[in-house]
């Protein structure tokens, strides 16, 4: 039974990595900096969307092997995508299967170490509200299986964790 569970997890991660370099045609509008809004939606892994958790989301700073990085209130790592420009997401339909956006129906709040003036929102093409920090729409990585994982760091040279200063940390 345990072997089957690990084999299934390995298969999922392999499929996720195959689709990891995705980009697509979402051209949402971005709201002014300092406006909050975003939430956790269903996603491919328990780490990206714990069952039964919805409502308000907090973005905070957590320690990692890359230094202090953005996470949600449960410690799940948040990433930025290099092709995203000026707070607008370019991660489309195929992409979000591997890189679920941090979306919410409730306002996203700034937690420990977060500058509330850098926390904003953008409305994605499908109408969901995605959290933005600085110029970076925020995403989870489906390959991160538990809080504290940073397995999406550097994937395809396009996905990176974000520091408290709203800059991508490009160390791999």
N, C-alpha and C positions, 0 to 999 in steps of 0.2 A: 504494500500500500504506500509506504514512504517513498519507494523508488518511483512509483507512478506519479506521485505528487511532484517530485523533483524533475522528472522527465517533462511533465506538463509545463512547469515553470520555465525550464530551459527552452522548450519549444516556443513559449510565449515571448521570452526575451529575444530569441533569435528572430522571430517574426517582427518584433518591435524594432530591432536594430536594422533590419532590412528596410523598413519604412522611415528610419530616423532622420534622414536628410531631407525631409519633405519641406515643401513650401507650396503655397497655393494662393488663390486669388481672393483673399478676404481683404477688403479695403474699407475698414470701419472708420467712423468719425471719432475724433478724440475730444474729450472734454477738457476744460481748463485744469491746470495743475492745482492740486489742493482739493479738488472735488473727489470725494470718495465713492466707491462703488465697485463691487466684484463679488463672486461666491464660488464655493466648491460645488461642482456638478458631478454627475456620475462619470466614472472613468474606468479604464481597463484594470486597475489594480486597487487592492484594498488600501495601499499606502497613499494613493493619489486621492481617494475619496472614501474615507471610512464609512462603513455602513451605518445609517441612522444619523449621520451628522449633516446638518444643514443650517441655514440661517447665517448669523453674523460670522465674518471671517476677520482675523487679525493677521497682519503681516508684521513679523518681528525679525530681529537679528539673532542668529544662533552661531555658535562656534562650529567649525568644520576643519578638515585638513587643509582647506584653502584659505583659512582665516575666518573672519566674521562674514556671514552671508545671509541673504534673505530666506526666510522660511515662513510657513503658515504657523498658526498657534499650536499645532501638534508637532512641529519640528520637521515637516516635510519640505524638502528643498524646492526652491523656485528658481527658474532659469529664464534667461533672455535669449533671443534668436537674432543673430546678426542682420539678416535681411529686413527685420522690422525697422521702420523709419518713423521718426517723430511721434512715437506713441501709438502707431497703427500696426495692427497685426497683419502679417503676410503668411501666416500658418493656416492653410485652408482645410478642406474636408478630410483629405487623406492624412494630412499632418497631425490633426488633433487626436487621431487614434493613438499616436505615440506620445504626443506632447499636449495633453489636455490643458486648456487655458484655465487660469484661476478666475472663475466667474461667480457671481452672486446676485441674488435678488435683494439682499440687504447691503447696506454700506460696508465697505471694507475699512477697517480701522487700523491706525498705526500703533504698533506695540513697542516693546523695548528696543531702543536703538534706531527706530525709524523716524525719518523726518516727515511729518504730516504734509509739508509743502511739496514733497516729491511724490506723494501718493495720489494717484488720479484714477480715472477710468476711461475706457473706450467702449463704444458700442460696436460689436462685431456684425458682420454682414447678416448672420442669421438672427440678429436681434438680442443676443445675450450681452451682458455687461461684463467686460474683462478688466481686472485690476492692472494698473500700470504703475511702475516706479521709475521716476525720471523719464527717460524716453523708451523704457522697455516694458512692453506688455509681459505679464507674468504667466509662466507655464510650469506644470509638473512634468516629470518624465515617467512614462509607464514602466520603465525598467527599475526604478527605485522602489524596492519592495517594502521598506520600512522607514520611519522617521530617521533622519541623519544620513541616509544613503545619498551619494552624489555621483551615481553611475552615469548620469547624462552629461557630466562635465566634459567638454571638448568634442562631443559627438559630431563627426563630419566637419570639424573645425568651425561649426556654426552655432553651437549651443553652449552657453556658459552660465555659471552661477553669478549672482549680482551682489556687490558689496553695499555697505551702508551708504556710500557716497553715490550710489546709482550708476556705478561703472561696472562693466563686465570684468570678471576676474578670469583672465585667459590662461592661467597656469593650468597645465594638465599633468 
